[in-house]
Amino acid sequence: MPFGYTGFGPVIASALDVFAHASAPRGKPEFGIASVTVDGKGYPVTESVELHRPFGDLLRFTHPGLPENPPRLLIVAPMSGHYATLLRGTVARLIERCEVYITDWADAKMVPLSAGRFDLDDYIDYVIGFLDHIGPGAHMLAVCQPSVPALAATAIMAADKHPARPASLTMMGGPIDTREAPTSVNDVAADRPLSWFRQNVIASVPAGYPGAGRRVYPGFLQLTGFLAMNLKNHMMSHYQMFMHMVNGDGESADATKRFYEEYRSVCDMTADFYLQTVEHVFQRHSLPKGQLVHRGKKVRIDAITDTAILAIEGENDDISGIGQTRAAVKLATSLPESMKKYLLAPEVGHYGIFNGSKWRTSIAPVVEEFIDTHRAREVGAAKAKASAAPKASAAPKASAAPRVARRRQAGGAAAVA
């Protein structure tokens, strides 16, 4: 088309491209971490489903460049409207030194009603179950919203002396106590009664989806809220993308596109989980007040005595204010000071805590060092396992088959559990 080569052609084409990109529907993205570079050498990354559950899978990432008995790290991804792939940069950096597991939460509209309900208690149960599957000595990292259920799960496992309680827990930008430096997100949740949220933001999944009839908080509403918080910045980003296209700078335009393709990929949350989170985290402050109840028992943070805690906050975080995550360090009154650490990342916003250059170069090394410092229980478990191996191999051959059968039977029972 000759018109396409005139001065207005590139402008109109770029404007239409920006509009099409902004309005296009999106499904669940892939992690797509094909390789990792460690000490200048590249290794292929293997992604696998370690455990399948109706409301979320446990994924595992590993590669042949890991050292013998590497730290095993469970990353608890947010269930807040985005998929776990929002933490792609988190996984890609930590997999350099750790065997990484991550919670891959399901889109609630894709879960049939026959799978039952999913609330805050179930979320905590899932975290405990995933840690139990990974085994004793693992470490846990929670980004934003799951800091509350991750801390609760750690406290419950500590009170029960669960052998798979985490050796360390890192919380990043989490709303442990939203009374500290409340943000606009906290204000919106606290200024309206719970009935308002139930009546205005909860909807039923329409026909045509596997979860038809399930009551959910739609992901597009969460995305709308996030965009509205920084509307000027988002508009400027799209204007800059438009100008990059007009000027032929496809690389810069593609970088913005990739970010928004991930950012706009949203999923629904079950109404039970969403409403309980609003109630207990933002309105009642149940966990810091010692009033959170799980399966009929109070969650006691002071039960944590041997899980090291690292709290990380961003100086410019407009989602979780300064002090909200640090509150976890103060609440763990039975934990020795030598097992507590706090990091305030300068000039870092909420997203920059777990993604981007400052995450890779300044924050991730602190997480890795913290994990290495508190691996005593994990190393002890590995040594116990190694010392038990020769005894089993020295047993008479006649009893080998029954032993294998018993192990298989036990493994099958664990998988079912």
C-alpha positions as CSV (number, residue, x, y, z in Angstrom):
1,M,0.0,0.0,0.0
2,P,1.6,3.3,-1.1
3,F,-0.1,5.1,1.8
4,G,1.9,2.9,4.2
5,Y,5.1,4.7,3.1
6,T,3.8,8.2,3.8
7,G,4.5,10.1,7.0
8,F,1.2,9.0,8.5
9,G,1.5,5.3,7.6
10,P,4.0,4.3,10.4
11,V,2.1,6.4,12.9
12,I,-1.3,4.8,12.2
13,A,0.3,1.3,12.1
14,S,2.1,1.8,15.4
15,A,-1.1,3.2,17.1
16,L,-3.1,0.2,15.9
17,D,-0.4,-2.2,17.0
18,V,-0.4,-0.6,20.5
19,F,-4.2,-0.8,20.7
20,A,-4.2,-4.5,19.5
21,H,-1.6,-5.5,22.0
22,A,-3.4,-3.8,24.9
23,S,-6.8,-5.4,24.1
24,A,-5.7,-8.9,23.0
25,P,-6.9,-11.8,25.3
26,R,-4.1,-13.8,26.9
27,G,-3.9,-17.3,28.4
28,K,-1.4,-18.8,30.8
29,P,2.2,-18.0,29.9
30,E,5.0,-20.6,29.9
31,F,8.0,-20.3,32.2
32,G,10.2,-21.0,29.1
33,I,13.5,-21.2,31.1
34,A,15.5,-23.2,28.6
35,S,19.0,-22.8,30.1
36,V,21.0,-21.2,32.9
37,T,24.6,-19.9,33.0
38,V,26.6,-20.7,36.1
39,D,30.2,-19.5,36.3
40,G,30.3,-18.8,32.6
41,K,29.0,-22.2,31.6
42,G,25.6,-22.9,30.2
43,Y,23.4,-25.8,31.3
44,P,19.9,-27.0,30.1
45,V,17.1,-26.5,32.5
46,T,14.6,-29.3,33.2
47,E,11.1,-28.3,34.2
48,S,8.7,-31.0,35.6
49,V,5.5,-31.3,37.5
50,E,6.5,-32.8,40.8
51,L,3.0,-33.0,42.3
52,H,-0.4,-32.4,40.9
53,R,-3.3,-30.9,43.0
54,P,-6.6,-29.5,41.8
55,F,-5.9,-25.9,42.8
56,G,-2.2,-25.9,42.0
57,D,0.8,-28.0,40.9
58,L,4.2,-28.2,42.4
59,L,6.8,-27.6,39.7
60,R,10.5,-28.5,39.9
61,F,13.4,-26.8,38.1
62,T,16.9,-28.3,38.0
63,H,20.0,-28.5,35.8
64,P,23.1,-30.7,35.7
65,G,25.4,-27.8,36.8
66,L,24.0,-27.8,40.4
67,P,26.5,-29.0,43.1
68,E,25.9,-32.2,45.0
69,N,23.1,-31.9,47.5
70,P,22.1,-28.3,46.5
71,P,19.8,-26.3,48.6
72,R,16.2,-27.2,47.9
73,L,14.0,-24.1,47.7
74,L,10.2,-23.8,47.6
75,I,9.1,-20.5,46.1
76,V,5.5,-19.8,47.1
77,A,4.0,-17.7,44.2
78,P,1.2,-15.2,44.8
79,M,-2.4,-16.2,44.3
80,S,-3.4,-12.6,43.5
81,G,-4.6,-12.5,39.9
82,H,-1.3,-13.3,38.2
83,Y,0.2,-16.7,37.2
84,A,3.3,-18.0,38.9
85,T,5.2,-17.1,35.7
86,L,5.3,-13.6,37.0
87,L,8.2,-14.9,39.1
88,R,10.1,-16.2,36.0
89,G,13.0,-13.9,36.8
90,T,13.0,-15.0,40.4
91,V,13.2,-18.7,39.4
92,A,15.8,-18.0,36.6
93,R,18.2,-16.4,39.1
94,L,17.8,-18.7,42.1
95,I,18.1,-21.9,40.0
96,E,21.8,-21.0,39.5
97,R,22.6,-22.4,42.9
98,C,19.4,-24.0,44.1
99,E,17.1,-26.9,43.2
100,V,13.9,-24.8,42.8
101,Y,10.3,-25.8,43.4
102,I,7.4,-23.4,42.9
103,T,3.7,-23.4,43.5
104,D,1.9,-23.1,40.2
105,W,-1.6,-22.0,41.3
106,A,-4.5,-22.9,39.0
107,D,-7.0,-20.4,37.4
108,A,-10.1,-20.9,39.6
109,K,-12.4,-20.7,36.5
110,M,-10.7,-23.8,35.2
111,V,-11.2,-25.9,38.3
112,P,-14.5,-27.9,38.3
113,L,-16.9,-27.5,41.2
114,S,-16.4,-31.2,42.0
115,A,-12.9,-30.3,43.3
116,G,-14.5,-28.6,46.2
117,R,-13.7,-25.2,47.8
118,F,-10.4,-23.5,48.3
119,D,-9.9,-21.0,51.1
120,L,-7.1,-19.7,53.3
121,D,-6.9,-22.9,55.3
122,D,-6.6,-24.9,52.1
123,Y,-3.8,-22.6,50.9
124,I,-1.8,-23.2,54.1
125,D,-2.5,-26.9,53.8
126,Y,-1.1,-26.9,50.3
127,V,2.1,-25.2,51.4
128,I,2.6,-27.7,54.2
129,G,1.9,-30.6,51.8
130,F,4.4,-29.3,49.3
131,L,7.1,-28.9,52.0
132,D,6.3,-32.4,53.2
133,H,6.7,-33.7,49.7
134,I,10.1,-32.0,49.2
135,G,11.3,-33.3,52.5
136,P,13.2,-32.2,55.6
137,G,15.7,-29.4,55.4
138,A,14.1,-27.4,52.5
139,H,14.0,-23.6,52.4
140,M,11.0,-21.5,51.5
141,L,10.6,-18.1,49.9
142,A,7.3,-16.2,49.7
143,V,6.7,-13.2,47.4
144,C,4.1,-10.6,48.5
145,Q,0.7,-12.1,49.3
146,P,1.8,-15.6,50.3
147,S,4.0,-14.3,53.0
148,V,1.1,-14.5,55.4
149,P,0.1,-18.2,54.7
150,A,3.8,-19.2,54.4
151,L,4.6,-17.7,57.8
152,A,1.4,-19.4,59.2
153,A,2.4,-22.7,57.7
154,T,5.9,-22.4,59.2
155,A,4.4,-21.7,62.7
156,I,2.0,-24.6,62.5
157,M,4.7,-27.0,61.4
158,A,7.0,-25.7,64.2
159,A,4.3,-26.2,66.8
160,D,3.8,-29.8,65.5
161,K,7.6,-30.4,65.3
162,H,7.0,-31.4,61.7
163,P,10.2,-32.8,60.3
164,A,9.8,-31.0,57.0
165,R,9.4,-27.5,58.5
166,P,11.6,-25.1,56.5
167,A,15.2,-24.5,57.5
168,S,14.7,-20.9,56.5
169,L,11.8,-18.6,55.4
170,T,12.4,-15.5,53.2
171,M,9.5,-13.1,52.8
172,M,9.6,-10.4,50.2
173,G,7.2,-7.4,50.2
174,G,4.6,-9.3,52.2
175,P,1.6,-7.8,54.1
176,I,2.4,-9.5,57.4
177,D,1.1,-6.5,59.4
178,T,-0.7,-3.9,57.2
179,R,-1.1,-1.5,60.1
180,E,2.5,-0.5,59.4
181,A,2.8,2.2,56.8
182,P,-0.5,1.4,55.0
183,T,-0.6,2.0,51.3
184,S,-3.5,2.8,49.0
185,V,-4.0,-1.0,48.5
186,N,-4.4,-1.4,52.3
187,D,-6.8,1.6,52.5
188,V,-9.1,0.3,49.8
189,A,-9.4,-3.1,51.6
190,A,-9.9,-1.5,55.0
191,D,-12.3,1.3,54.2
192,R,-15.1,-1.0,52.9
193,P,-17.0,-3.7,54.9
194,L,-16.5,-7.3,53.8
195,S,-20.1,-7.3,52.5
196,W,-19.2,-4.7,50.0
197,F,-16.5,-6.9,48.4
198,R,-18.9,-9.9,48.5
199,Q,-21.6,-7.9,46.6
200,N,-19.5,-5.9,44.2
201,V,-16.4,-7.9,43.1
202,I,-17.4,-11.5,43.4
203,A,-18.9,-13.2,40.3
204,S,-19.9,-16.7,39.1
205,V,-17.9,-18.4,36.4
206,P,-20.1,-18.5,33.3
207,A,-20.9,-21.5,31.2
208,G,-18.2,-22.7,28.9
209,Y,-15.5,-23.0,31.5
210,P,-14.7,-26.2,33.5
211,G,-15.4,-24.2,36.7
212,A,-18.8,-23.0,35.6
213,G,-20.8,-21.9,38.6
214,R,-17.8,-21.4,40.9
215,R,-17.8,-18.1,42.8
216,V,-14.6,-16.2,42.0
217,Y,-12.8,-12.8,42.2
218,P,-12.1,-12.2,38.5
219,G,-8.5,-11.6,37.6
220,F,-9.4,-8.7,35.3
221,L,-10.7,-6.8,38.3
222,Q,-7.4,-7.2,40.1
223,L,-5.5,-6.1,36.9
224,T,-7.8,-3.1,36.6
225,G,-7.0,-2.1,40.2
226,F,-3.2,-2.4,39.7
227,L,-3.3,-0.4,36.5
228,A,-5.5,2.3,38.1
229,M,-2.9,2.7,40.9
230,N,-0.2,3.9,38.5
231,L,-2.3,4.8,35.5
232,K,0.0,7.7,34.5
233,N,3.0,5.5,34.4
234,H,1.3,2.8,32.4
235,M,0.0,5.3,29.9
236,M,3.5,6.7,29.5
237,S,4.9,3.2,29.0
238,H,2.5,2.7,26.1
239,Y,3.3,6.1,24.7
240,Q,7.0,5.3,24.7
241,M,6.3,1.9,23.1
242,F,4.3,3.8,20.4
243,M,7.2,6.1,19.8
244,H,9.7,3.2,19.7
245,M,7.6,1.7,16.9
246,V,7.3,4.9,15.0
247,N,11.1,5.4,15.1
248,G,11.8,1.8,14.1
249,D,13.2,0.8,17.5
250,G,11.7,-2.7,17.6
251,E,13.9,-4.0,20.3
252,S,12.8,-1.4,22.9
253,A,9.1,-1.8,21.8
254,D,9.4,-5.6,22.2
255,A,10.8,-5.3,25.7
256,T,7.7,-3.3,26.8
257,K,5.4,-5.7,25.0
258,R,7.0,-8.7,26.8
259,F,6.4,-7.1,30.2
260,Y,2.8,-6.2,29.5
261,E,2.1,-9.6,28.0
262,E,3.0,-11.2,31.3
263,Y,1.4,-8.4,33.4
264,R,-1.9,-8.7,31.6
265,S,-2.1,-12.5,31.8
266,V,-4.5,-12.9,34.7
267,C,-6.4,-15.6,36.4
268,D,-9.4,-15.9,38.8
269,M,-9.2,-16.5,42.6
270,T,-11.8,-18.5,44.5
271,A,-14.2,-16.2,46.4
272,D,-13.5,-18.0,49.7
273,F,-9.8,-17.4,49.5
274,Y,-10.1,-13.8,48.3
275,L,-12.7,-12.7,51.0
276,Q,-10.8,-14.4,53.8
277,T,-7.6,-12.7,52.7
278,V,-9.3,-9.3,52.7
279,E,-10.8,-10.0,56.1
280,H,-7.9,-11.5,58.0
281,V,-4.9,-9.8,56.4
282,F,-6.2,-6.3,55.7
283,Q,-9.2,-5.7,58.0
284,R,-8.7,-7.8,61.2
285,H,-4.9,-8.2,61.1
286,S,-5.4,-11.6,62.5
287,L,-1.9,-13.0,62.2
288,P,0.1,-10.2,63.9
289,K,-2.6,-10.0,66.6
290,G,-2.3,-13.7,67.3
291,Q,-5.9,-14.3,66.3
292,L,-5.5,-16.3,63.1
293,V,-7.1,-19.8,63.4
294,H,-6.2,-22.7,61.2
295,R,-8.4,-25.8,61.3
296,G,-9.7,-24.9,64.8
297,K,-6.2,-24.0,66.3
298,K,-4.6,-20.6,66.8
299,V,-1.5,-20.0,64.8
300,R,1.3,-19.1,67.2
301,I,4.3,-17.3,65.6
302,D,6.2,-17.7,68.8
303,A,6.3,-21.4,68.2
304,I,9.0,-20.8,65.5
305,T,12.3,-21.6,67.2
306,D,14.6,-23.0,64.5
307,T,13.4,-21.7,61.1
308,A,15.6,-18.7,60.2
309,I,13.6,-15.7,58.9
310,L,14.7,-13.1,56.3
311,A,12.4,-10.1,55.6
312,I,13.0,-8.1,52.5
313,E,11.3,-4.8,51.6
314,G,11.7,-2.2,48.8
315,E,12.2,1.4,49.7
316,N,9.7,2.5,47.0
317,D,7.2,-0.3,47.4
318,D,3.7,1.1,46.9
319,I,1.9,-2.2,47.5
320,S,3.4,-3.4,50.8
321,G,4.6,-0.4,52.9
322,I,7.9,-0.4,54.8
323,G,7.6,-2.3,58.0
324,Q,4.8,-4.6,57.0
325,T,7.2,-7.5,56.1
326,R,9.7,-6.6,58.9
327,A,6.9,-7.3,61.4
328,A,7.5,-11.0,60.9
329,V,10.9,-10.6,62.5
330,K,9.4,-8.9,65.5
331,L,6.6,-11.5,65.9
332,A,9.0,-14.4,66.0
333,T,9.9,-13.8,69.7
334,S,11.2,-17.3,70.3
335,L,13.7,-17.2,67.5
336,P,17.3,-16.3,68.3
337,E,18.4,-12.9,66.9
338,S,21.2,-14.7,65.1
339,M,18.5,-16.4,62.9
340,K,16.8,-13.2,61.9
341,K,17.7,-10.8,59.1
342,Y,16.1,-7.7,57.6
343,L,17.0,-6.0,54.3
344,L,15.6,-2.7,53.0
345,A,16.5,-2.6,49.3
346,P,17.2,1.1,48.3
347,E,15.4,2.6,45.3
348,V,13.4,-0.6,44.6
349,G,9.7,-0.8,44.0
350,H,7.4,-3.8,44.6
351,Y,8.1,-5.5,41.3
352,G,11.9,-4.8,41.5
353,I,12.2,-6.8,44.7
354,F,11.9,-10.1,42.8
355,N,12.6,-9.1,39.2
356,G,15.1,-7.0,37.3
357,S,18.7,-6.0,37.6
358,K,18.7,-5.0,41.3
359,W,17.0,-8.3,42.2
360,R,19.7,-10.3,40.3
361,T,22.7,-8.3,41.5
362,S,21.8,-7.0,44.9
363,I,18.9,-8.9,46.5
364,A,19.3,-12.5,45.2
365,P,22.9,-12.8,46.6
366,V,21.6,-11.9,50.1
367,V,18.9,-14.6,49.8
368,E,21.5,-17.2,48.7
369,E,23.9,-16.3,51.5
370,F,21.1,-16.5,54.0
371,I,20.1,-20.0,52.8
372,D,23.8,-21.1,52.9
373,T,24.1,-19.8,56.4
374,H,21.1,-21.7,57.7
375,R,21.5,-25.1,56.1
376,A,22.4,-27.0,59.3
377,R,19.2,-29.1,59.5
378,E,19.3,-29.8,55.7
379,V,22.9,-30.9,55.8
380,G,22.2,-33.0,58.9
381,A,19.3,-34.8,57.1
382,A,21.5,-35.5,54.1
383,K,24.2,-37.0,56.3
384,A,21.6,-39.2,58.1
385,K,20.3,-40.4,54.8
386,A,23.8,-41.2,53.6
387,S,24.8,-43.0,56.7
388,A,21.7,-45.2,56.6
389,A,22.3,-46.3,53.0
390,P,25.2,-48.8,53.6
391,K,23.2,-50.5,56.3
392,A,20.3,-51.2,53.9
393,S,22.7,-52.5,51.2
394,A,24.4,-54.9,53.6
395,A,21.1,-56.7,54.4
396,P,20.6,-60.3,53.1
397,K,19.5,-60.5,49.5
398,A,16.5,-62.6,50.5
399,S,14.8,-59.6,52.2
400,A,15.5,-57.1,49.4
401,A,12.2,-57.7,47.6
402,P,10.0,-57.1,50.7
403,R,11.9,-54.0,51.5
404,V,11.4,-52.6,47.9
405,A,7.7,-53.5,48.1
406,R,7.4,-51.7,51.4
407,R,9.1,-48.6,50.1
408,R,6.9,-48.6,47.0
409,Q,3.8,-49.0,49.2
410,A,4.9,-46.1,51.5
411,G,5.7,-43.9,48.5
412,G,2.3,-44.5,47.0
413,A,0.6,-43.6,50.3
414,A,2.7,-40.4,50.5
415,A,1.7,-39.5,47.0
416,V,-2.0,-40.0,47.8
417,A,-1.7,-37.9,51.0
